[in-house]
């Protein structure tokens, strides 16, 4: 009894997928070296970064296994689509890394550096960066220097930390004040930039969300969620 977590289920070779399907349907397994079947009562949770519906269409993932696993689907957007959550996630990771010891704090420049990166490795990459920073930090506060981030790496918002900030719409530059809470500052500067970006890529695709999502490097569902957040509709950009 219990829960079985199958990470990166999309990497399971096609020839092994029928065996997993059989386990899920019959709820029985055979121990290594044994000849007897043993009944199991477990909850199965699977995760993947791949687009399984597309893999089903391509014939690289079994359709029956997909629907057996997809009873409840939770889509978790990549970190690059929710950079505002990075400081909170980072603090949680630091708590896990610290264990019973004191939890390090993040300096303002460290938070800014973390919030600029596109994080191609998602939470795993963030965790590794923070674990290294805990070792390198000279005191109870982790600075941007301790993070040792490659500044030549992918940045999501390279304009963060500069002044003035010019919106993509061509409006007058915004005067950046550093005396605002980060959420208010994000709503004031990042949100307009994000909205303008979404409008441009959706308009360029003629309202085709599949093309727009591909250009943005995100899943279509993530794009639809962002459009709803900004009160935008794809139909408004179709010819």
For each residue, the residues with C-beta under 8 A, 3 or more apart:
1: 40 41 42
2: 42 43
3: 42 43 44 45
4: 42 43 44 45
5: 45 46 47
6: 9 12 20 44 45 46 47
7: 46 47
8: 11 47 48 49
9: 6 12 46 47 48 52 69
10: 48 49 50 52 55 61
11: 8 48 50
12: 6 9 16 17 20
13: 16 17
14: 17 60 61 62
15: 18
16: 12 13 19 20
17: 12 13 14 20 21 61 62 65
18: 15 21 22 62 65
19: 16 22 23
20: 6 12 16 17 23 24 65
21: 17 18 24 25 62 64 65 68
22: 18 19 25 26
23: 19 20 26 27 28 29 40
24: 20 21 27 44 65 68 69
25: 21 22 68
26: 22 23
27: 23 24 39 40 41
28: 23 37 38 39 40
29: 23 37 38 40
30: 34 35 36 37 38
31: 34 36 38
32:
33:
34: 30 31 38
35: 30
36: 30 31
37: 28 29 30
38: 28 29 30 31 34
39: 27 28
40: 1 23 27 28 29
41: 1 27
42: 1 2 3 4
43: 2 3 4
44: 3 4 6 24 69
45: 3 4 5 6
46: 5 6 7 9 69
47: 5 6 7 8 9
48: 8 9 10 11 52
49: 8 10 122
50: 10 11 55
51: 54 55 219
52: 9 10 48 55 56 61 66 70
53: 56 57 66
54: 51 57 58
55: 10 50 51 52 58 60 61
56: 52 53 59 61 62 63 66
57: 53 54
58: 54 55 61
59: 56
60: 14 55
61: 10 14 17 52 55 56 58 65 66
62: 14 17 18 21 56 65 66
63: 56 66 67
64: 21 67 68
65: 17 18 20 21 24 61 62 68 69
66: 52 53 56 61 62 63 69 70
67: 63 64 70
68: 21 24 25 64 65 71
69: 9 24 44 46 65 66
70: 52 66 67 73
71: 68
72:
73: 70
74:
75: 219 221 222
76:
77: 81 82 218 219 222 225
78: 81 82 119 122 218 222
79: 82 83 85 86 89 118 119 122 123 126
80: 83 118 119 120 156 217 218
81: 77 78 218 222 226
82: 77 78 79 85 86
83: 79 80 86 115 116 156 157
84: 87 115 183 186 190
85: 79 82 88 89
86: 79 82 83 89 90 114 115 119 126
87: 84 90 91 106 111 114 115 182
88: 85 91 92
89: 79 85 86 92 93 123 126
90: 86 87 93 94 106 111 114 126 130
91: 87 88 94 95 103 106
92: 88 89 95 96
93: 89 90 96 97 123 126 127 130
94: 90 91 97 98 103 104 106 130 134 142
95: 91 92 98 103
96: 92 93 99
97: 93 94 127 130 131 134
98: 94 95 101 102 103 104 134
99: 96
100:
101: 98
102: 98 140
103: 91 94 95 98
104: 94 98 133 134 137 140 141 142
105: 140 141 142
106: 87 90 91 94 110 111 114 141 142
107: 110 111 141 142 143 144
108: 111 112
109: 112 113 143 144
110: 106 107 113 114 133 142 143 144 146 147
111: 87 90 106 107 108 114 115 182
112: 108 109 115 116 144 160 161
113: 109 110 116 117 144 147 149
114: 86 87 90 106 110 111 117 126 129 147
115: 83 84 86 87 111 112 157 160
116: 83 112 113 155 156 157 158 160 161
117: 113 114 149 153 154 155 156
118: 79 80 153 154 155 156
119: 78 79 80 86 122 123 125 126 156
120: 80 125 154
121: 124 125 126 128
122: 49 78 79 119 125 126
123: 79 89 93 119 126 127
124: 121 127 128
125: 119 120 121 122 128 129
126: 79 86 89 90 93 114 119 121 122 123 129 130
127: 93 97 123 124 130 131
128: 121 124 125 131 132
129: 114 125 126 132 133 147 148 149
130: 90 93 94 97 126 127 133 134 142 147
131: 97 127 128 134 135
132: 128 129 135 136 147 148
133: 104 110 129 130 136 137 142 146 147 148
134: 94 97 98 104 130 131 137 142
135: 131 132
136: 132 133 146 148
137: 104 133 134 140 141 142 143 146
138: 146
139:
140: 102 104 105 137
141: 104 105 106 107 137
142: 94 104 105 106 107 110 130 133 134 137 146 147
143: 107 109 110 137 146 147
144: 107 109 110 112 113 147 149
145: 148
146: 110 133 136 137 138 142 143
147: 110 113 114 129 130 132 133 142 143 144
148: 129 132 133 136 145
149: 113 117 129 144 153
150: 153
151:
152:
153: 117 118 149 150
154: 117 118 120
155: 116 117 118 158
156: 80 83 116 117 118 119
157: 83 115 116 160 190 193
158: 116 155
159: 162 165
160: 112 115 116 157
161: 112 116
162: 159 165 176
163: 175 176
164: 173 174 175 176
165: 159 162 173 174 176 189 193
166: 171 173 174
167: 170 171 173 174 192 193 196
168: 193 196 197 200
169: 192 196
170: 167
171: 166 167
172:
173: 164 165 166 167
174: 164 165 166 167 188 189
175: 163 164
176: 162 163 164 165 189
177: 180 185
178:
179:
180: 177 184 185 188
181: 184 185
182: 87 111 185 186
183: 84 186 187
184: 180 181 187 188
185: 177 180 181 182 188 189 190
186: 84 182 183 189 190 191
187: 183 184 190 191
188: 174 180 184 185 191 192
189: 165 174 176 185 186 192 193
190: 84 157 185 186 187 193 194
191: 186 187 188 194 195 230
192: 167 169 188 189 195 196
193: 157 165 167 168 189 190 196 197
194: 190 191 197 198 226 230
195: 191 192 198 199 230 232
196: 167 168 169 192 193 199 200
197: 168 193 194 200 201
198: 194 195 201 202 223 226 227 230 232
199: 195 196 202 203 232 237
200: 168 196 197 203 204
201: 197 198 204 205 212 215 216
202: 198 199 205 207 209 212 227 232 234 237
203: 199 200 206 207 237
204: 200 201 212 215
205: 201 202 208 209 211 212 215 237
206: 203 211 237 238 239
207: 202 203 234 235 236 237 238 239
208: 205 211 212 234
209: 202 205 212 213 220 223 224 234
210: 213 214 220
211: 205 206 208 214 215
212: 201 202 204 205 208 209 215 216 223 234
213: 209 210 216 218 219 220 222 223
214: 210 211 217
215: 201 204 205 211 212
216: 201 212 213 223
217: 80 214
218: 77 78 80 81 213 222 223
219: 51 75 77 213 222 223
220: 209 210 213 223 224
221: 75 224 225
222: 75 77 78 81 213 218 219 225 226
223: 198 209 212 213 216 218 219 220 226 227
224: 209 220 221 227 228
225: 77 221 222 228 229
226: 81 194 198 222 223 229 230
227: 198 202 223 224 230 232 233 234
228: 224 225 231 232
229: 225 226
230: 191 194 195 198 226 227
231: 228
232: 195 198 199 202 227 228 236
233: 227 236
234: 202 207 208 209 212 227 237 238
235: 207 238
236: 207 232 233
237: 199 202 203 205 206 207 234
238: 206 207 234 235
239: 206 207
